[in-house]
Amino acid sequence: MKSAKRLIAAASMLALSAFSLSACSDSTSSTESGAPASDSASAEASATDSAEASEATFVKLDEALSSEHYAVGFKKGEEEFAAQVTETMQALDNEGEIEKLVEKYADQGMSYDNWVLPKKEDAKKDAGAGQDRTFTVGFDSAYPPYGYVADDGSYTGFDLELAQMVAEANGWEFKAEPIDWDAKDAQLNSGTIDVIWNGFTMEGREDQYTFSEPYMLNEQVVVVRADSGIDSLDGLKDKNVITQVDSAAYEVLGDEEGRKDLADTFANLATIGDYNNAFMQLESGQVDAVACDLSIAEFQLAKR
């Protein structure tokens, strides 16, 4: 009897051991690398948080430095030429071509809400037809979404496509000519280019150029890293700020009637040849903020 009881007890112990081993095996197989399930979930959540943080590298400060307009810049005295380009743009707008073009660049921060060229119902699409002209457009090839180098090496951008549409409507031969932005005046006045058409701010430059009617609303804004702790323009005190040489942002920050008062609080206001490199410096932490056009800021934010 005792032997039978011992056998029954032994069998029970073996069954219990088998159950315990099975439970441990199930627990272990529910995780990777032997980590508890709760730790695995935490790791996944942490990875997701890190990915989201990397996607939000930059933020734009809510308060703008200034507001202005883009227009096409011509040599002083070329009012008729400027009027022809303006009227062709108005005709293209009447046909819905401008809205289509803006939509093409919507993922790069473009919006038809910012198109400000007044409507003209009887605008002639070929206002400058009959002229044997090569329409050479000077532009900054590192100024997306208005002008930049595409993946295939060709020049493209909102302003370049718009300029080409204007040229084709008038029967002009189109040529895109990349320029050094700080040499634009010399190239325009020498005849190397016919116009400056590349997110070109007209305010403050009216005495230097003849302009088309303004076609796009723009603002000068400031972009910082999302983890910088800077949430207002006042937060730029004692910070290193960078902008493009001879840009509208630089002019605003150097103007007594603009925001020189703000720039005087910076540790340093530096300039650089193009905004792509400016944002690389912001990303690496070499500078604390980039002052730039709204369209440039929206393009950089849309990339991330």
C-alpha positions as MATLAB code, in Angstrom:
seq = 'MKSAKRLIAAASMLALSAFSLSACSDSTSSTESGAPASDSASAEASATDSAEASEATFVKLDEALSSEHYAVGFKKGEEEFAAQVTETMQALDNEGEIEKLVEKYADQGMSYDNWVLPKKEDAKKDAGAGQDRTFTVGFDSAYPPYGYVADDGSYTGFDLELAQMVAEANGWEFKAEPIDWDAKDAQLNSGTIDVIWNGFTMEGREDQYTFSEPYMLNEQVVVVRADSGIDSLDGLKDKNVITQVDSAAYEVLGDEEGRKDLADTFANLATIGDYNNAFMQLESGQVDAVACDLSIAEFQLAKR';
ca = [
       0.000    0.000    0.000;
       2.776    2.360    1.000;
       4.597    1.446   -2.212;
       1.488    2.263   -4.242;
       1.158    5.596   -2.481;
       4.822    6.328   -3.164;
       4.298    5.557   -6.861;
       1.258    7.805   -7.029;
       3.186   10.646   -5.291;
       6.129   10.242   -7.637;
       3.830   10.388  -10.654;
       2.236   13.539   -9.323;
       5.649   15.181   -8.824;
       6.655   14.284  -12.383;
       3.458   15.779  -13.772;
       3.960   18.968  -11.767;
       7.551   19.284  -12.997;
       6.447   18.817  -16.591;
       3.801   21.507  -16.190;
       6.345   23.939  -14.660;
       8.818   23.348  -17.482;
       6.086   23.879  -20.064;
       5.030   27.160  -18.437;
       8.625   28.402  -18.346;
       9.080   27.447  -21.996;
       5.943   29.359  -22.991;
       7.100   32.408  -21.050;
      10.522   32.346  -22.670;
       9.202   31.843  -26.205;
       6.957   34.899  -25.875;
       9.984   37.192  -25.872;
      13.084   37.698  -28.017;
      16.592   37.053  -26.648;
      15.109   35.899  -23.333;
      13.809   39.359  -22.417;
      10.539   39.582  -20.459;
       7.492   40.492  -22.548;
       7.032   43.756  -20.693;
      10.637   44.794  -21.434;
      10.177   43.923  -25.123;
       7.078   46.134  -25.340;
       8.961   48.973  -23.662;
      11.805   48.615  -26.145;
       9.377   48.764  -29.071;
       7.704   51.860  -27.628;
      11.096   53.477  -27.094;
      12.105   52.741  -30.700;
       8.865   54.284  -31.931;
       9.439   57.379  -29.807;
      12.987   57.688  -31.159;
      11.751   57.420  -34.758;
       9.121   60.076  -34.156;
      11.719   62.351  -32.551;
      14.066   61.959  -35.526;
      11.251   62.869  -37.908;
      10.666   66.125  -36.038;
      14.224   67.425  -36.209;
      13.219   71.039  -36.915;
      10.372   73.327  -35.879;
       9.396   76.780  -37.122;
       8.854   79.509  -34.551;
       5.298   80.865  -34.659;
       6.243   84.553  -34.841;
       7.548   85.731  -38.217;
      10.354   88.257  -38.659;
       8.510   90.015  -41.499;
       6.102   89.546  -44.399;
       6.788   90.376  -48.040;
       6.125   89.345  -51.631;
       7.956   87.529  -54.399;
       8.178   89.061  -57.871;
      10.240   88.656  -61.029;
      13.201   91.056  -61.129;
      14.190   92.864  -64.352;
      16.786   95.485  -65.194;
      15.700   98.966  -64.264;
      13.596  100.504  -67.030;
      12.209   97.265  -68.506;
       8.589   98.000  -67.573;
       7.118   96.664  -70.831;
       8.985   93.368  -70.525;
       7.820   93.034  -66.916;
       4.219   93.779  -67.898;
       4.302   91.044  -70.575;
       5.484   88.437  -68.084;
       2.886   89.544  -65.535;
       0.044   89.307  -68.057;
       1.094   85.859  -69.224;
       1.084   84.639  -65.610;
      -2.420   86.065  -65.171;
      -3.604   84.248  -68.305;
      -2.089   80.984  -67.063;
      -3.887   81.513  -63.767;
      -7.191   82.038  -65.602;
      -6.696   78.638  -67.257;
      -6.053   76.936  -63.909;
      -2.428   76.177  -64.771;
      -1.003   77.985  -61.745;
      -3.134   76.042  -59.286;
      -2.047   72.776  -60.942;
       1.596   73.773  -60.677;
       1.254   74.742  -57.018;
      -0.428   71.405  -56.301;
       2.551   69.614  -57.851;
       4.758   71.176  -55.178;
       2.269   70.908  -52.308;
       4.379   68.248  -50.596;
       7.227   70.762  -50.550;
       5.242   73.404  -48.688;
       3.629   75.275  -51.601;
       0.053   76.561  -51.269;
      -2.241   78.294  -53.744;
      -3.520   80.371  -50.806;
      -0.235   82.310  -51.038;
      -0.711   83.169  -54.739;
      -1.474   86.907  -54.756;
      -1.266   88.032  -58.406;
      -4.519   89.928  -59.147;
      -6.904   88.353  -61.629;
      -7.245   89.870  -65.108;
     -10.049   88.277  -67.104;
      -8.865   89.483  -70.510;
      -5.182   88.704  -69.919;
      -3.311   87.650  -73.072;
      -1.349   84.456  -72.703;
       1.021   85.489  -75.514;
       1.451   89.087  -74.362;
       5.078   89.063  -75.516;
       4.663   87.002  -78.694;
       6.404   88.058  -81.887;
       9.752   88.737  -80.198;
      12.748   86.639  -81.135;
      13.980   86.178  -77.586;
      15.959   83.701  -75.529;
      14.420   84.005  -72.089;
      17.387   83.437  -69.760;
      16.269   83.037  -66.167;
      18.817   83.526  -63.396;
      18.173   81.382  -60.337;
      19.783   79.903  -57.222;
      20.138   76.157  -57.848;
      20.047   75.408  -54.110;
      16.777   77.158  -53.308;
      14.024   74.514  -53.203;
      11.166   74.409  -53.938;
      11.651   77.411  -56.266;
      14.849   76.303  -57.976;
      17.086   73.296  -57.387;
      18.844   70.313  -58.958;
      16.592   67.267  -59.428;
      17.718   63.689  -58.801;
      18.446   63.252  -62.506;
      20.735   66.307  -62.522;
      18.309   68.624  -64.323;
      17.257   72.038  -63.043;
      13.721   72.222  -61.738;
      11.503   73.984  -59.194;
       8.259   75.923  -58.997;
       9.650   79.205  -60.339;
      11.616   77.523  -63.118;
       8.570   75.601  -64.316;
       6.469   78.757  -64.177;
       9.115   80.698  -66.107;
       9.239   77.967  -68.752;
       5.448   78.073  -69.094;
       5.661   81.836  -69.656;
       8.396   81.384  -72.268;
       6.490   78.689  -74.155;
       3.282   80.770  -74.163;
       5.152   83.630  -75.833;
       7.247   81.551  -78.220;
      10.490   82.412  -76.441;
      13.382   79.988  -76.111;
      13.789   79.145  -72.425;
      17.138   78.869  -70.676;
      17.709   78.247  -66.955;
      20.964   79.847  -65.793;
      22.216   79.001  -62.264;
      23.897   81.990  -60.621;
      25.815   82.941  -57.516;
      23.205   84.833  -55.538;
      25.620   87.552  -54.452;
      26.570   88.126  -58.132;
      23.004   88.385  -59.433;
      23.087   92.161  -60.014;
      26.254   91.999  -62.114;
      24.837   89.187  -64.239;
      21.505   90.944  -64.738;
      23.065   94.281  -65.672;
      25.594   92.664  -68.023;
      22.841   90.848  -69.913;
      24.042   87.374  -68.948;
      20.529   86.783  -67.626;
      17.243   88.495  -68.524;
      15.521   88.166  -65.179;
      15.992   87.038  -61.596;
      13.206   84.568  -60.923;
      13.746   82.468  -57.835;
      11.786   83.408  -54.726;
      12.939   87.006  -55.185;
      11.672   89.413  -52.524;
      10.730   92.816  -53.946;
      10.315   94.890  -50.755;
      13.302   97.125  -50.147;
      14.655   96.545  -53.657;
      12.251   98.692  -55.664;
      14.947  101.257  -56.463;
      17.309   98.625  -57.836;
      15.037   96.688  -60.196;
      11.911   96.845  -62.287;
       9.551   94.191  -60.965;
       6.630   92.210  -62.285;
       3.480   92.394  -60.219;
       4.014   90.380  -57.016;
       2.755   86.827  -57.394;
       3.510   85.064  -54.109;
       3.151   85.999  -50.445;
       6.106   85.152  -48.259;
       7.372   85.584  -44.712;
      10.799   85.605  -43.119;
      10.830   83.032  -40.335;
      13.179   81.246  -37.956;
      13.705   77.478  -37.754;
      15.299   75.731  -34.772;
      15.923   72.155  -33.682;
      12.942   70.537  -32.005;
      15.071   69.689  -28.968;
      16.566   73.192  -28.616;
      14.125   74.486  -26.013;
      13.719   77.677  -28.102;
      10.021   78.464  -28.556;
      10.008   82.185  -29.377;
      12.139   84.888  -30.970;
      13.136   86.046  -27.480;
      14.711   82.627  -27.001;
      17.330   83.483  -29.640;
      19.203   85.726  -27.204;
      22.882   84.697  -27.037;
      22.318   82.105  -29.774;
      24.143   81.544  -33.069;
      21.892   82.308  -36.042;
      22.671   81.787  -39.723;
      21.043   82.947  -42.960;
      21.883   83.189  -46.660;
      24.165   85.959  -47.831;
      22.307   88.912  -49.386;
      18.958   87.332  -48.497;
      15.749   89.058  -47.442;
      16.163   87.573  -43.955;
      19.640   89.092  -43.661;
      18.332   92.472  -44.797;
      15.485   92.374  -42.268;
      17.845   91.461  -39.441;
      20.238   94.268  -40.397;
      17.589   96.973  -40.886;
      17.047   99.525  -38.121;
      13.387   99.648  -39.161;
      13.257   95.838  -39.398;
      14.508   93.432  -36.729;
      18.013   94.683  -36.042;
      16.939   95.067  -32.430;
      16.454   91.306  -32.307;
      19.689   90.517  -34.175;
      21.628   92.632  -31.686;
      20.712   90.087  -29.001;
      22.241   87.158  -30.923;
      25.655   85.804  -29.998;
      26.383   85.841  -33.732;
      24.590   86.350  -37.052;
      26.461   84.448  -39.760;
      25.847   84.176  -43.513;
      26.340   81.268  -45.895;
      26.103   80.731  -49.642;
      23.034   78.472  -49.655;
      20.327   77.251  -47.305;
      21.009   73.538  -47.771;
      24.318   73.955  -45.958;
      22.702   76.235  -43.390;
      20.253   73.494  -42.421;
      23.067   70.927  -42.328;
      24.779   73.149  -39.767;
      21.540   73.417  -37.790;
      21.117   69.646  -37.821;
      24.684   69.079  -36.616;
      24.363   71.669  -33.853;
      26.919   74.102  -35.281;
      24.273   76.827  -35.182;
      21.124   77.274  -33.102;
      18.747   78.702  -35.709;
      18.261   79.443  -39.406;
      16.493   82.621  -40.567;
      14.928   82.065  -43.982;
      11.912   82.410  -46.264;
       8.711   80.658  -45.204;
       8.800   78.520  -48.347;
      12.315   77.310  -47.530;
      11.285   76.500  -43.968;
       8.214   74.578  -45.142;
      10.320   72.654  -47.658;
      12.799   71.604  -44.968;
      10.006   70.628  -42.561;
       8.214   68.666  -45.291;
      11.389   66.630  -45.907;
      11.343   65.323  -42.304;
];
